[in-house]
Amino acid sequence: MYEIDRYVDVNARGTSLLLDMLAKKEAGSESVRRLVVASSRAIYGEGKYQGRDGFVYPCARALEDLQNGIFECRDPDSGDIATPVPTDESSRIHPSSIYGITKQVQEQLILTGGAALGIGAVALRYQNVYGPGQSLKNPYTGILSIFSTLLLQGKDVNIFEDGKESRDFVFIDDVVAATIAVIDSDVTGKAYNVGTGEATDVLTVAHSLKSNYGSGGEIKVSGNFRIGDIRHNIADLSSIKRDIGFVPKVSFAEGVKAFSQWVKTQEISDSGYERSVSELRAKGLLK
Ligand SMILES: NC(=O)c1ccc[n+]([C@@H]2O[C@H](COP(=O)([O-])OP(=O)(O)OC[C@H]3O[C@@H](n4cnc5c(N)ncnc54)[C@H](O)[C@@H]3O)[C@@H](O)[C@H]2O)c1
């Protein structure tokens, strides 16, 4: 939530510029036959949950709950703790971040603009993508980079909440395979989740990396939390499997091993993580 104007400018206005170029048939754009937007699970905000009387879509967790160490989401109707279930594409779209809002706008621009221009457009809602080649310097590229940098420097890892928060981590090769399959298909005007359909919690991520690196850094659960973070995420992959035949191949255990092997070949420098934590604290977004 820092560079709000820049997020909107790059993601929304940048996409509108692209559509304008296509509409004006600029720069050889007549040959464009497919548009695939790298959408995000961030557009779901907190995803789908089983509540007392059916499926629910919880909003931001209450500050009081988080301060009392109650990290799970509540059913907004009954107030009971709700159970996460795989989030499908028809789930409620209610992004909980500026980034998520810009991705929702970007997805709608591409799907609506593509239809108007007669260019087949598809949105792929990537889950948490990771793999060799990702930035190890940018603290916003995710916990695999952050934890790797800390552990390889022998530093401790501060795990937020209770470490049981989970994400659907999808290996880059699977993301590439899904994207190519969609480009090669003739499906149009649709949005698909791309993930593994499996939840991995943050403690598992940290311990897997620590063991792969043989690091002496300690994994410490702090109970700190960030305002606006979602608790869980699991993608429902039924649609992309049915329409495109895509099934992910790489388990988290395999993927994290390949990722760690690649990281070991890289020069490790400051990830900017400590700086990003200070910025969050200064803005009151980290408690
Ligand atoms: N990494 C994920 O887990 C994930 C999940 C869902 C969606 N996505 C989406 O996938 C896309 C790529 O994300 P990534 O994680 O690979 O990020 P990244 O930061 O590794 O790559 C982004 C790329 O965009 C380029 N870029 C940035 N600003 C630009 C600008 N103003 N003009 C032109 N190019 C610019 C950067 O140079 C970089 O090559 C993004 O649209 C992101 O929203 C990523």
PDBQT file of the ligand as one rigid body, heavy atoms in Angstrom, charges set to zero:
ROOT
HETATM    1  N1  LIG A 301       4.548 -13.424  -8.968  1.00  0.00    +0.000 N 
HETATM    2  C1  LIG A 301       3.309 -13.767  -8.627  1.00  0.00    +0.000 C 
HETATM    3  O1  LIG A 301       3.092 -14.534  -7.682  1.00  0.00    +0.000 OA
HETATM    4  C2  LIG A 301       2.137 -13.233  -9.407  1.00  0.00    +0.000 A 
HETATM    5  C3  LIG A 301       0.848 -13.682  -9.056  1.00  0.00    +0.000 A 
HETATM    6  C4  LIG A 301      -0.234 -13.197  -9.763  1.00  0.00    +0.000 A 
HETATM    7  C5  LIG A 301      -0.066 -12.309 -10.800  1.00  0.00    +0.000 A 
HETATM    8  N2  LIG A 301       1.201 -11.879 -11.102  1.00  0.00    +0.000 N 
HETATM    9  C6  LIG A 301       1.329 -10.912 -12.189  1.00  0.00    +0.000 C 
HETATM   10  O2  LIG A 301       2.324 -11.368 -13.086  1.00  0.00    +0.000 OA
HETATM   11  C7  LIG A 301       2.963 -10.238 -13.691  1.00  0.00    +0.000 C 
HETATM   12  C8  LIG A 301       4.459 -10.377 -13.548  1.00  0.00    +0.000 C 
HETATM   13  O3  LIG A 301       4.745 -10.426 -12.171  1.00  0.00    +0.000 OA
HETATM   14  P1  LIG A 301       6.157 -10.937 -11.617  1.00  0.00    +0.000 P 
HETATM   15  O4  LIG A 301       5.908 -11.487 -10.265  1.00  0.00    +0.000 OA
HETATM   16  O5  LIG A 301       6.832 -11.769 -12.651  1.00  0.00    +0.000 OA
HETATM   17  O6  LIG A 301       6.854  -9.551 -11.391  1.00  0.00    +0.000 OA
HETATM   18  P2  LIG A 301       8.338  -9.092 -11.688  1.00  0.00    +0.000 P 
HETATM   19  O7  LIG A 301       8.517  -7.852 -10.878  1.00  0.00    +0.000 OA
HETATM   20  O8  LIG A 301       9.309 -10.213 -11.548  1.00  0.00    +0.000 OA
HETATM   21  O9  LIG A 301       8.262  -8.717 -13.231  1.00  0.00    +0.000 OA
HETATM   22  C9  LIG A 301       7.572  -7.581 -13.671  1.00  0.00    +0.000 C 
HETATM   23  C10 LIG A 301       8.153  -7.159 -14.990  1.00  0.00    +0.000 C 
HETATM   24  O10 LIG A 301       7.444  -5.997 -15.448  1.00  0.00    +0.000 OA
HETATM   25  C11 LIG A 301       8.385  -5.004 -15.814  1.00  0.00    +0.000 C 
HETATM   26  N3  LIG A 301       7.791  -3.694 -15.539  1.00  0.00    +0.000 N 
HETATM   27  C12 LIG A 301       7.535  -3.127 -14.349  1.00  0.00    +0.000 A 
HETATM   28  N4  LIG A 301       7.008  -1.907 -14.490  1.00  0.00    +0.000 NA
HETATM   29  C13 LIG A 301       6.943  -1.680 -15.830  1.00  0.00    +0.000 A 
HETATM   30  C14 LIG A 301       6.498  -0.594 -16.619  1.00  0.00    +0.000 A 
HETATM   31  N5  LIG A 301       6.020   0.513 -16.062  1.00  0.00    +0.000 N 
HETATM   32  N6  LIG A 301       6.561  -0.716 -17.969  1.00  0.00    +0.000 NA
HETATM   33  C15 LIG A 301       7.032  -1.834 -18.529  1.00  0.00    +0.000 A 
HETATM   34  N7  LIG A 301       7.479  -2.910 -17.833  1.00  0.00    +0.000 NA
HETATM   35  C16 LIG A 301       7.435  -2.817 -16.495  1.00  0.00    +0.000 A 
HETATM   36  C17 LIG A 301       9.595  -5.251 -14.934  1.00  0.00    +0.000 C 
HETATM   37  O11 LIG A 301      10.730  -4.694 -15.507  1.00  0.00    +0.000 OA
HETATM   38  C18 LIG A 301       9.620  -6.772 -14.894  1.00  0.00    +0.000 C 
HETATM   39  O12 LIG A 301      10.290  -7.317 -16.012  1.00  0.00    +0.000 OA
HETATM   40  C19 LIG A 301       2.402  -8.995 -13.008  1.00  0.00    +0.000 C 
HETATM   41  O13 LIG A 301       1.377  -8.467 -13.818  1.00  0.00    +0.000 OA
HETATM   42  C20 LIG A 301       1.795  -9.546 -11.725  1.00  0.00    +0.000 C 
HETATM   43  O14 LIG A 301       0.714  -8.744 -11.278  1.00  0.00    +0.000 OA
HETATM   44  C21 LIG A 301       2.297 -12.327 -10.433  1.00  0.00    +0.000 A 
ENDROOT
TORSDOF 0
